[in-house]
Amino acid sequence: MLKKQSQLLGDTLPGRTAAFLSAEVRPQVSGIVQKRLFTEGALVKQGQPLYQLDSASLSAVEASAKAVLAKVETSQRTLEATARRNAELVKITAISQQAFEESQAAAKQAAADVAVAKANLESARINLRYSRIEAPISGRISMSNVTPGALVTANQTTPLTAIVQMDPMYVDFTQTTSELLRLRNELAAGRYQKLQGEEVSVRIALEDGSNYPHEGKLRFSGLIVNPTMGTVTLRAVVPNPEGTLMPGMFVQAKLPTALAPDAILLPQRSVSLDLTGRPSVLVVKEDSTVEKRPVQLGRAIASDWLVETGLEDGERVVIDGFQRIKPGDKVKPVEVSGAPKDGKKVDPQAAAAALRAAVENK
């Protein structure tokens, strides 16, 4: 007997995993690689040293900048003292106004020279620190593209190595605009209810068909349609504590899309297709006679079809014994479970494809 029930509707969409954070490591100063300070494939922490470059020339530049700063600071002290004396002398007209103004200008020029020298020293110190290349993010590090003795240049095109953060992971999957519009129309018509909450739960199926144990959350839905594929991109964030997921893996994302509050589910094995591809079922009426009833089916849910039209709550549908009965026969119905007796699961995608093919070929 069919009964109305609240049914969560969902989609299974293809997608690929992507690193939550990724960084390509490049030198910011030129030099010779002296040491590699990490183990390839290991976990590294942000700020951990990765490479040491030859810093002799950079240390010399820093020492030169220190000397220049000391020189201009000495000159500044002398000129500031002269400016202070001239400020007192000009009050008693012991010096000309021009001499006073020149001393004041010289003092200000000395202060500017000190500021420039300090900036040059700081720049030299920064470049010296850059000779020790550190990890910009925490994560798992790739293999090294250079060995000790190699010459590297500032901001070169080829990275020294790469780091990816894999816990959590992004899963990017696509949904066709036709499916998106259909769902919006069904929600607008009031047939389905929109799920509440900002973060929708997402389950992941791996390439081998196994279910990933950790549940993710939908965080982003694309606003721009891919003009070539006619799809929009969605992104979920999925925990990856064991490191099972790796960047670039193909997965299936299973996410709920809406709620059907008064859904009628029909076992797939009870549906027959005529030569034109129209689905129908055998219904046992109140007087126990069998009637052939055309139905309109929606999406497949596990081993059932979601009925759009043709059946009502409380009606009885024949799911076994088709060979022994025909429309008009009187039967003695027996309630049975909706699950197949042989224990085999019906593939909803394969059943849906067969039904669509039959309809398209009619």
Secondary structure by P-SEA (a helix, b strand, c coil): cbbbbbbbbbbbbbbbbbbcbbbbbbbccccccccccccccccccccccccccccaaaaaaaaaaaaaaaaaaaaaaaaaaaaaaaaaaaaaccccaaaaaaaaaaaaaaaaaaaaaaaaaaaaaaaaaacbbbbccccccccccccccccccccccccccccccccbbbbbbbbbaaaaaaaaaaaaacccccccccbbbbbbbccccccccbbbbbccccccccccccbbbbbbbbbccccccccbbbbbbbbbcccccbbbbbccccccccccbbbbbbbbccccbbbbbbbbbccccccccccccccccbbbbbcccccccccccccbbbbbbccccccccccaaaaaaaaaaaaaac
